[in-house]
Amino acid sequence: MTKKLLITGGCGVIGTILKQSINDQYEITCLDIRKKDDRCVVGDVAKLDEISPHFAGMDLVIHLAGDSRVEADWNSVYRNNILGTFNVFEAARMARIQKIIFASSNHVTGLYENDWPISAIVKGEYDGLKRDEVPKISHLSPPRADSFYGASKLFGEGLGQYYSANFGMSVICLRIGTVKAYEWPKPDEIRFFSTWMSHRDFVQLVEKCLEKTGVVFDVFYGVSDNTWRFWDISHARKLIGYEPTDNAEDHRKDVRLP
């Protein structure tokens, strides 16, 4: 049976990827600040009364909207990521929507990248490192946000846990790695080889989350099965059956690095 799916920020980079590739069992409506196609409705997530009518009759919500810049200032982060995320959860509650997938971020634990050996990996300095011995950051690792942006995503995770516990919603938070409109790294993107998530792996992860029943609240890292990844995906493998098919290392030869 076709389910009605609302994607906030659905006209952005990863929203566009989902619209183009997600399973056709979902009837998709995108909520965005500007109308870009026939499946898009207009609304500002910072204004609850403006967006709440678009939640009526929906079965599922994927919340992508917000300021995705790591360097975003506090005013923008507060308006778009903190107030906006509250409004999305509140609109979903009022519409009695049973599941929300929240686009969190790897920047919730971004400060770990200052610590060796992860600090070496993000620079592409692999000499002397044994990849099987590199400690993996998991959903159980203490949060260490690296920015106002990262802190806002941590707030969203906490808000999701609150709404799940108090209003019976299923809430899944995805700490998404590097998903770009283009697939492969550019010359200055050495970190990409650790954090990259291919389009098809991203779509697979989201579909697994949409399909999985019985999850009350959880957090999963979203990344492809990269040789030098430092995020743990075993939790997503075990609970929702996520099996990434791509590895950034397979494309290193296609990229001219400095």
Secondary structure, 3 states (H helix, E strand, C coil): CCEEEEEECCCCHHHHHHHHHCCCCEEEEEEECCCCCCCEEECCCCCHHHHHHHHCCCCEEEECCCCCCCCCCHHHHHHHHHHHHHHHHHHHHHCCCCEEEEECCHHHHHHHHHCCCHHHHCCCCCCCCCHHHCCCECCCCCCCCCCHHHHHHHHHHHHHHHHHHHHCCEEEEEEECECCCCCCCCCCCCCHHHHECCHHHHHHHHHHHHHCCCCCEEEEEECCCCCCCCECCHHHHHHHCCCCCCCHHHHHHHCCCC
